[in-house]
């Protein structure tokens, strides 16, 4: 009962924030709406007992990526852009196509929903918490992807520094 | 009156978030807002992964979600670096004014 209420609350926050993100005029307002949407999704993670991802969402997404976005917004000075037209000239076509794609996905979902089956019953509650279990899995079964991810982040750091650097020649 | 939450609720929410993200991607002219729409799309995917992780009692879904977040971070860093370089050269962030390759 309480779960249901919290689900609708967080889902409403996520969807409303997402809609405001794509409709607001000023890029700073868009970023703040996106933060609200991400916080709603973080609440949904907590409802599904994914505590580690909840923390990652708050610290990395809201604390990291969104601050980076706000930083860039201030750096590139979007005041003039906010006064211009916000949508493409043929925006209706894109919106209709996306809505159709979403509607077909919903239709497929309603057709395929029975095949998901009933939820798997929880095994005997493990003494380890979510974070310990994830660490176990990440450092045993998924060790190689984990190392590859760190390599990807290294490439991203070098690439973004190189890209944003002033050319002095 | 209130039904218990099943996986279908989460999947419908995920589709809605994904559709909103795609609409933002296709409709807006501002590059920064388009990149925010990409973040929305990636978040929709994560909602899906976590929902199935709970449904099947398999933590691999959460591991995948962590990797999605890592890729999102890398994408944001690179994308914003490109954006700064672009703004320095073209003095605009509107995608339809960036038409160097248009014939």
HADDOCK unambig.tbl for C-alpha pairs under 7 A between the chains (distance, minus, plus):
assign (segid A and resid 1 and name CA) (segid B and resid 4 and name CA) 6.89 0.50 0.50
assign (segid A and resid 4 and name CA) (segid B and resid 2 and name CA) 6.83 0.50 0.50
assign (segid A and resid 4 and name CA) (segid B and resid 4 and name CA) 5.96 0.50 0.50
assign (segid A and resid 4 and name CA) (segid B and resid 5 and name CA) 5.84 0.50 0.50
assign (segid A and resid 11 and name CA) (segid B and resid 13 and name CA) 7.00 0.50 0.50
assign (segid A and resid 15 and name CA) (segid B and resid 17 and name CA) 6.43 0.50 0.50
assign (segid A and resid 18 and name CA) (segid B and resid 17 and name CA) 6.97 0.50 0.50
assign (segid A and resid 18 and name CA) (segid B and resid 20 and name CA) 6.73 0.50 0.50
assign (segid A and resid 19 and name CA) (segid B and resid 20 and name CA) 6.66 0.50 0.50
assign (segid A and resid 22 and name CA) (segid B and resid 24 and name CA) 5.08 0.50 0.50
assign (segid A and resid 27 and name CA) (segid B and resid 33 and name CA) 6.62 0.50 0.50
assign (segid A and resid 48 and name CA) (segid B and resid 54 and name CA) 6.47 0.50 0.50
assign (segid A and resid 65 and name CA) (segid B and resid 73 and name CA) 6.69 0.50 0.50
assign (segid A and resid 72 and name CA) (segid B and resid 80 and name CA) 6.98 0.50 0.50
assign (segid A and resid 76 and name CA) (segid B and resid 87 and name CA) 6.78 0.50 0.50
assign (segid A and resid 86 and name CA) (segid B and resid 28 and name CA) 5.99 0.50 0.50
assign (segid A and resid 86 and name CA) (segid B and resid 29 and name CA) 5.80 0.50 0.50
assign (segid A and resid 87 and name CA) (segid B and resid 27 and name CA) 5.53 0.50 0.50
assign (segid A and resid 87 and name CA) (segid B and resid 28 and name CA) 4.70 0.50 0.50
assign (segid A and resid 87 and name CA) (segid B and resid 29 and name CA) 5.48 0.50 0.50
assign (segid A and resid 88 and name CA) (segid B and resid 27 and name CA) 5.73 0.50 0.50
assign (segid A and resid 88 and name CA) (segid B and resid 28 and name CA) 6.15 0.50 0.50
assign (segid A and resid 88 and name CA) (segid B and resid 29 and name CA) 5.81 0.50 0.50
assign (segid A and resid 91 and name CA) (segid B and resid 27 and name CA) 4.91 0.50 0.50
assign (segid A and resid 94 and name CA) (segid B and resid 23 and name CA) 6.70 0.50 0.50
assign (segid A and resid 94 and name CA) (segid B and resid 26 and name CA) 5.45 0.50 0.50
assign (segid A and resid 94 and name CA) (segid B and resid 27 and name CA) 6.24 0.50 0.50
assign (segid A and resid 95 and name CA) (segid B and resid 23 and name CA) 5.22 0.50 0.50
assign (segid A and resid 95 and name CA) (segid B and resid 27 and name CA) 6.64 0.50 0.50
assign (segid A and resid 98 and name CA) (segid B and resid 19 and name CA) 5.96 0.50 0.50
assign (segid A and resid 98 and name CA) (segid B and resid 22 and name CA) 6.09 0.50 0.50
assign (segid A and resid 98 and name CA) (segid B and resid 23 and name CA) 5.64 0.50 0.50
assign (segid A and resid 99 and name CA) (segid B and resid 19 and name CA) 6.36 0.50 0.50
assign (segid A and resid 102 and name CA) (segid B and resid 15 and name CA) 6.25 0.50 0.50
assign (segid A and resid 102 and name CA) (segid B and resid 16 and name CA) 6.96 0.50 0.50
assign (segid A and resid 102 and name CA) (segid B and resid 19 and name CA) 5.35 0.50 0.50
assign (segid A and resid 106 and name CA) (segid B and resid 12 and name CA) 6.80 0.50 0.50
assign (segid A and resid 106 and name CA) (segid B and resid 15 and name CA) 6.99 0.50 0.50
assign (segid A and resid 119 and name CA) (segid B and resid 55 and name CA) 4.89 0.50 0.50
assign (segid A and resid 119 and name CA) (segid B and resid 56 and name CA) 6.26 0.50 0.50
assign (segid A and resid 120 and name CA) (segid B and resid 55 and name CA) 6.12 0.50 0.50
assign (segid A and resid 120 and name CA) (segid B and resid 56 and name CA) 5.26 0.50 0.50
assign (segid A and resid 120 and name CA) (segid B and resid 57 and name CA) 6.19 0.50 0.50
assign (segid A and resid 122 and name CA) (segid B and resid 57 and name CA) 6.54 0.50 0.50
assign (segid A and resid 134 and name CA) (segid B and resid 59 and name CA) 6.90 0.50 0.50
assign (segid A and resid 138 and name CA) (segid B and resid 63 and name CA) 6.87 0.50 0.50
assign (segid A and resid 149 and name CA) (segid B and resid 70 and name CA) 6.95 0.50 0.50
assign (segid A and resid 153 and name CA) (segid B and resid 74 and name CA) 5.89 0.50 0.50
assign (segid A and resid 156 and name CA) (segid B and resid 74 and name CA) 5.32 0.50 0.50
assign (segid A and resid 156 and name CA) (segid B and resid 77 and name CA) 6.63 0.50 0.50
assign (segid A and resid 156 and name CA) (segid B and resid 78 and name CA) 6.01 0.50 0.50
assign (segid A and resid 159 and name CA) (segid B and resid 78 and name CA) 6.46 0.50 0.50
assign (segid A and resid 160 and name CA) (segid B and resid 77 and name CA) 6.01 0.50 0.50
assign (segid A and resid 160 and name CA) (segid B and resid 78 and name CA) 4.87 0.50 0.50
assign (segid A and resid 160 and name CA) (segid B and resid 81 and name CA) 4.84 0.50 0.50
assign (segid A and resid 163 and name CA) (segid B and resid 81 and name CA) 5.37 0.50 0.50
assign (segid A and resid 163 and name CA) (segid B and resid 82 and name CA) 5.94 0.50 0.50
assign (segid A and resid 163 and name CA) (segid B and resid 85 and name CA) 6.29 0.50 0.50
assign (segid A and resid 164 and name CA) (segid B and resid 81 and name CA) 4.96 0.50 0.50
assign (segid A and resid 164 and name CA) (segid B and resid 82 and name CA) 6.88 0.50 0.50
assign (segid A and resid 164 and name CA) (segid B and resid 84 and name CA) 5.97 0.50 0.50
assign (segid A and resid 164 and name CA) (segid B and resid 85 and name CA) 5.53 0.50 0.50
